[in-house]
Amino acid sequence: MQEQTYHVHVERADPLHVNAKVRDFEIRLGARRADPTAGFNPVETLLSAMGACLLTAIAFVAEASHIPLAGARIELEATRQDHPPILTQIRYTMYLKSDVSPEQLDRLVEVAKRNSTVFQTVALAVSVEGDWAAEP
């Protein structure tokens, strides 16, 4: 079985931010505790990564299965406890635009979850609950 390795360089830029770099790309993230003005905080970044991975998997599985998908988006929410500081639950709703049956979309979502690296990894550590809804 082939393994893939990922490398990201993260560096503190100033008291409010860190810069994450990969290849020729860079994003600035918030790095000041409880400061919503600094940008995406680490938990929001984790949720974004999970959502992006699920949407990537949905698109891949839809294309491979010849399921027409006119659009997809996802809303995620996490609950955090203070002591110890961990996420205790992640909830999501995925919104899909397609003319196929609900049963086909249900299978699409299940296969995409199994093919989402970040979803599978996070779900080992945190309770993840979610559903999908069709959009016209």
GROMACS elastic network, one bead per residue, 0.5 to 0.9 nm:
[ bonds ]
;  ai    aj funct       b0    kb
    7    21     6  0.89689   500
    7    22     6  0.69507   500
    7    23     6  0.89130   500
    8    20     6  0.66207   500
    8    21     6  0.57897   500
    8    22     6  0.51554   500
    8    23     6  0.83520   500
    9    19     6  0.80740   500
    9    20     6  0.56282   500
    9    21     6  0.51165   500
    9    22     6  0.65449   500
   10    18     6  0.65614   500
   10    19     6  0.55732   500
   10    21     6  0.63177   500
   11    17     6  0.87528   500
   11    18     6  0.54023   500
   11    19     6  0.53938   500
   11    20     6  0.65819   500
   11    21     6  0.84987   500
   12    15     6  0.75821   500
   12    16     6  0.85021   500
   12    17     6  0.62281   500
   12    19     6  0.63827   500
   12    20     6  0.89228   500
   12    31     6  0.80539   500
   13    16     6  0.77304   500
   13    17     6  0.54939   500
   13    19     6  0.61562   500
   13    28     6  0.85742   500
   14    17     6  0.54108   500
   14    18     6  0.70181   500
   14    31     6  0.86926   500
   15    18     6  0.84330   500
   15    31     6  0.72535   500
   15    32     6  0.67623   500
   16    29     6  0.84333   500
   16    30     6  0.59039   500
   16    31     6  0.51573   500
   16    33     6  0.87112   500
   16    35     6  0.82815   500
   16    37     6  0.89100   500
   16    38     6  0.57427   500
   16    39     6  0.86628   500
   17    28     6  0.64529   500
   17    29     6  0.55011   500
   17    32     6  0.69796   500
   17    38     6  0.66675   500
   17    39     6  0.79405   500
   18    27     6  0.84222   500
   18    28     6  0.58114   500
   18    29     6  0.53137   500
   18    30     6  0.64680   500
   18    31     6  0.59739   500
   19    26     6  0.66299   500
   19    27     6  0.57194   500
   19    29     6  0.61847   500
   19    30     6  0.89062   500
   20    25     6  0.83148   500
   20    26     6  0.55336   500
   20    27     6  0.53562   500
   20    28     6  0.63859   500
   20    29     6  0.74769   500
   21    24     6  0.73161   500
   21    25     6  0.56923   500
   21    27     6  0.66671   500
   21    28     6  0.89194   500
   22    25     6  0.53426   500
   22    26     6  0.64411   500
   23    26     6  0.82637   500
   28    39     6  0.76487   500
   28    40     6  0.81633   500
   29    38     6  0.73207   500
   29    39     6  0.56255   500
   29    40     6  0.52694   500
   29    41     6  0.61863   500
   29    42     6  0.74719   500
   29    45     6  0.79167   500
   30    33     6  0.82973   500
   30    35     6  0.77663   500
   30    36     6  0.78758   500
   30    37     6  0.79143   500
   30    40     6  0.51689   500
   30    42     6  0.73058   500
   31    34     6  0.88890   500
   31    35     6  0.81480   500
   31    38     6  0.69386   500
   31    39     6  0.81100   500
   31    40     6  0.83684   500
   31    41     6  0.62711   500
   31    42     6  0.74986   500
   32    35     6  0.56208   500
   32    36     6  0.84918   500
   32    38     6  0.67825   500
   32    41     6  0.79492   500
   33    36     6  0.85351   500
   33    41     6  0.80604   500
   34    41     6  0.84199   500
   35    38     6  0.58370   500
   35    39     6  0.81781   500
   35    41     6  0.83441   500
   36    39     6  0.62801   500
   36    40     6  0.76692   500
   36    41     6  0.76430   500
   37    40     6  0.86672   500
   38    41     6  0.76508   500
   40    43     6  0.79392   500
   40    44     6  0.56037   500
   40    45     6  0.59669   500
   41    44     6  0.52862   500
   41    45     6  0.61025   500
   41    46     6  0.87110   500
   42    46     6  0.61792   500
   42    47     6  0.86879   500
   43    46     6  0.50048   500
   43    47     6  0.62380   500
   43    48     6  0.85234   500
   43    78     6  0.81325   500
   43    87     6  0.85644   500
   44    47     6  0.50531   500
   44    48     6  0.60484   500
   44    49     6  0.85573   500
   44    77     6  0.88551   500
   44    78     6  0.86961   500
   45    49     6  0.61374   500
   45    50     6  0.85907   500
   46    49     6  0.50800   500
   46    50     6  0.62180   500
   46    51     6  0.86335   500
   46   118     6  0.89166   500
   47    50     6  0.50298   500
   47    51     6  0.61063   500
   47    52     6  0.85092   500
   47    76     6  0.65228   500
   47    77     6  0.76106   500
   47    78     6  0.78205   500
   47    90     6  0.84208   500
   48    51     6  0.50557   500
   48    52     6  0.59768   500
   48    53     6  0.84254   500
   48    76     6  0.81158   500
   49    52     6  0.50868   500
   49    53     6  0.60082   500
   49    54     6  0.85464   500
   49   118     6  0.70823   500
   49   119     6  0.88819   500
   50    53     6  0.51501   500
   50    54     6  0.61893   500
   50    55     6  0.86408   500
   50    76     6  0.87395   500
   50   116     6  0.82352   500
   50   117     6  0.85536   500
   50   118     6  0.53977   500
   50   119     6  0.56493   500
   50   122     6  0.79700   500
   51    54     6  0.51556   500
   51    55     6  0.61459   500
   51    56     6  0.85007   500
   51    73     6  0.83363   500
   51    74     6  0.62638   500
   51    75     6  0.77183   500
   51    76     6  0.72474   500
   51    92     6  0.86361   500
   51    94     6  0.89507   500
   51   118     6  0.86790   500
   51   119     6  0.81929   500
   52    55     6  0.51540   500
   52    56     6  0.60270   500
   52    57     6  0.85414   500
   52    74     6  0.85948   500
   52   118     6  0.89540   500
   53    56     6  0.50419   500
   53    57     6  0.61390   500
   53    58     6  0.85864   500
   53   115     6  0.89856   500
   53   116     6  0.57090   500
   53   117     6  0.70137   500
   53   118     6  0.61482   500
   53   119     6  0.71250   500
   54    57     6  0.50392   500
   54    58     6  0.60819   500
   54    59     6  0.86488   500
   54    74     6  0.85058   500
   54   109     6  0.87374   500
   54   112     6  0.65709   500
   54   113     6  0.64998   500
   54   115     6  0.82048   500
   54   116     6  0.55790   500
   54   117     6  0.84608   500
   54   118     6  0.78652   500
   54   119     6  0.68072   500
   55    59     6  0.61866   500
   55    60     6  0.85451   500
   55    72     6  0.68820   500
   55    73     6  0.70965   500
   55    74     6  0.76321   500
   55    94     6  0.87067   500
   55   112     6  0.82316   500
   55   116     6  0.87069   500
   56    59     6  0.52645   500
   56    60     6  0.61957   500
   56    61     6  0.86491   500
   56   112     6  0.84436   500
   56   116     6  0.78888   500
   57    60     6  0.50210   500
   57    61     6  0.59936   500
   57    62     6  0.83456   500
   57   109     6  0.88091   500
   57   111     6  0.83763   500
   57   113     6  0.72960   500
   57   114     6  0.87267   500
   57   115     6  0.60436   500
   57   116     6  0.56702   500
   57   117     6  0.88904   500
   58    61     6  0.52585   500
   58    62     6  0.59030   500
   58    63     6  0.84565   500
   58    69     6  0.89484   500
   58    72     6  0.81302   500
   58   108     6  0.68986   500
   58   109     6  0.66583   500
   58   111     6  0.81507   500
   58   112     6  0.50840   500
   58   113     6  0.80905   500
   58   115     6  0.86894   500
   58   116     6  0.86736   500
   59    62     6  0.51659   500
   59    63     6  0.61045   500
   59    64     6  0.85616   500
   59    69     6  0.76036   500
   59    72     6  0.83206   500
   59   112     6  0.84254   500
   60    63     6  0.52972   500
   60    64     6  0.61444   500
   60    65     6  0.85270   500
   60   112     6  0.79902   500
   61    64     6  0.50542   500
   61    65     6  0.58997   500
   61    66     6  0.83195   500
   61    67     6  0.82123   500
   61   108     6  0.67239   500
   61   109     6  0.87064   500
   61   111     6  0.71592   500
   61   112     6  0.61637   500
   61   115     6  0.83662   500
   62    65     6  0.51200   500
   62    66     6  0.58605   500
   62    68     6  0.67214   500
   62    69     6  0.67189   500
   62   108     6  0.67222   500
   62   112     6  0.86440   500
   63    66     6  0.50345   500
   63    67     6  0.61997   500
   63    68     6  0.74348   500
   63    69     6  0.82448   500
   64    67     6  0.78180   500
   65    68     6  0.88464   500
   65   108     6  0.84228   500
   67    98     6  0.80980   500
   67    99     6  0.89689   500
   67   100     6  0.73100   500
   67   104     6  0.82493   500
   67   105     6  0.86277   500
   67   108     6  0.84330   500
   68    97     6  0.86997   500
   68    98     6  0.61055   500
   68    99     6  0.73480   500
   68   100     6  0.74774   500
   69    72     6  0.74510   500
   69    96     6  0.72615   500
   69    97     6  0.58737   500
   69    99     6  0.79264   500
   69   100     6  0.86725   500
   70    96     6  0.77631   500
   70    97     6  0.51388   500
   70    98     6  0.57545   500
   70    99     6  0.86909   500
   71    95     6  0.81031   500
   71    96     6  0.58877   500
   71    98     6  0.74044   500
   71   135     6  0.86579   500
   72    94     6  0.71335   500
   72    95     6  0.55690   500
   72    97     6  0.62033   500
   72    98     6  0.89998   500
   72   135     6  0.88071   500
   73    93     6  0.85247   500
   73    94     6  0.58128   500
   73    95     6  0.52409   500
   73    96     6  0.67580   500
   74    92     6  0.68056   500
   74    93     6  0.56776   500
   74    95     6  0.59800   500
   74    96     6  0.87033   500
   74   132     6  0.85957   500
   75    91     6  0.83540   500
   75    92     6  0.54651   500
   75    93     6  0.53702   500
   75    94     6  0.64572   500
   75    95     6  0.82957   500
   76    90     6  0.70074   500
   76    91     6  0.57086   500
   76    93     6  0.66964   500
   76    94     6  0.86185   500
   76   130     6  0.87420   500
   77    89     6  0.83242   500
   77    90     6  0.56774   500
   77    91     6  0.52459   500
   77    92     6  0.62781   500
   78    87     6  0.66797   500
   78    88     6  0.75699   500
   78    89     6  0.56418   500
   78    91     6  0.62917   500
   78    92     6  0.87358   500
   79    86     6  0.86145   500
   79    87     6  0.56657   500
   79    88     6  0.56946   500
   79    89     6  0.52858   500
   79    90     6  0.64970   500
   79    91     6  0.85857   500
   80    85     6  0.69215   500
   80    86     6  0.56786   500
   80    88     6  0.57313   500
   80    89     6  0.74375   500
   81    84     6  0.68059   500
   81    85     6  0.55496   500
   81    86     6  0.57130   500
   81    87     6  0.63343   500
   81    88     6  0.67464   500
   82    86     6  0.69747   500
   83    86     6  0.75792   500
   86   126     6  0.88114   500
   87    90     6  0.75711   500
   87   125     6  0.88307   500
   87   126     6  0.66328   500
   87   127     6  0.86677   500
   88   125     6  0.88654   500
   88   126     6  0.58903   500
   88   127     6  0.64749   500
   88   128     6  0.89519   500
   89   126     6  0.57681   500
   89   128     6  0.58925   500
   89   129     6  0.77168   500
   90   123     6  0.87978   500
   90   126     6  0.70349   500
   90   127     6  0.62250   500
   90   129     6  0.63033   500
   90   130     6  0.81687   500
   91   127     6  0.84249   500
   91   128     6  0.58381   500
   91   130     6  0.53277   500
   91   131     6  0.85162   500
   92   128     6  0.79613   500
   92   129     6  0.65202   500
   92   131     6  0.65515   500
   92   132     6  0.82266   500
   93   129     6  0.88458   500
   93   130     6  0.55353   500
   93   131     6  0.50195   500
   93   132     6  0.52199   500
   93   133     6  0.71517   500
   94   109     6  0.87737   500
   94   130     6  0.77392   500
   94   131     6  0.63187   500
   94   133     6  0.62368   500
   94   134     6  0.84704   500
   95   131     6  0.88138   500
   95   132     6  0.56417   500
   95   134     6  0.56796   500
   95   135     6  0.61587   500
   96   105     6  0.81120   500
   96   132     6  0.72010   500
   96   133     6  0.63083   500
   96   135     6  0.56746   500
   96   136     6  0.85383   500
   97   133     6  0.88274   500
   97   134     6  0.58823   500
   97   136     6  0.60752   500
   98   101     6  0.83661   500
   98   105     6  0.81982   500
   98   134     6  0.72917   500
   98   135     6  0.75780   500
   98   136     6  0.76131   500
   99   102     6  0.89706   500
   99   136     6  0.84039   500
  100   103     6  0.82354   500
  100   104     6  0.63616   500
  100   105     6  0.69435   500
  101   104     6  0.52669   500
  101   105     6  0.64617   500
  101   106     6  0.86545   500
  102   105     6  0.50378   500
  102   106     6  0.59969   500
  102   107     6  0.86429   500
  102   134     6  0.80100   500
  103   107     6  0.63217   500
  103   108     6  0.85650   500
  104   107     6  0.51935   500
  104   108     6  0.61012   500
  104   109     6  0.87142   500
  105   109     6  0.61531   500
  105   110     6  0.85991   500
  105   132     6  0.85422   500
  105   134     6  0.85527   500
  106   109     6  0.52790   500
  106   110     6  0.63245   500
  106   111     6  0.87479   500
  106   132     6  0.79234   500
  107   110     6  0.50863   500
  107   111     6  0.61175   500
  107   112     6  0.84320   500
  108   111     6  0.53444   500
  108   112     6  0.60648   500
  108   113     6  0.86532   500
  109   112     6  0.50243   500
  109   113     6  0.61380   500
  109   114     6  0.87056   500
  109   131     6  0.88191   500
  109   132     6  0.77968   500
  110   113     6  0.52160   500
  110   114     6  0.64584   500
  110   115     6  0.87991   500
  111   114     6  0.51378   500
  111   115     6  0.63093   500
  111   116     6  0.87960   500
  112   116     6  0.60938   500
  113   116     6  0.51963   500
  113   117     6  0.83865   500
  113   119     6  0.65015   500
  113   120     6  0.71010   500
  114   117     6  0.79465   500
  114   119     6  0.80479   500
  114   120     6  0.67664   500
  115   119     6  0.84075   500
  115   120     6  0.78760   500
  116   119     6  0.52503   500
  116   120     6  0.60669   500
  116   121     6  0.85372   500
  117   120     6  0.52907   500
  117   121     6  0.61333   500
  117   122     6  0.86080   500
  118   121     6  0.50932   500
  118   122     6  0.59780   500
  118   123     6  0.83240   500
  119   122     6  0.53197   500
  119   123     6  0.59188   500
  119   124     6  0.87054   500
  119   128     6  0.86206   500
  120   123     6  0.52333   500
  120   124     6  0.65758   500
  121   124     6  0.54748   500
  121   125     6  0.72401   500
  122   125     6  0.54076   500
  122   126     6  0.60328   500
  122   127     6  0.84664   500
  122   128     6  0.80260   500
  123   126     6  0.51957   500
  123   127     6  0.60999   500
  123   128     6  0.57276   500
  124   127     6  0.78530   500
  124   128     6  0.89615   500
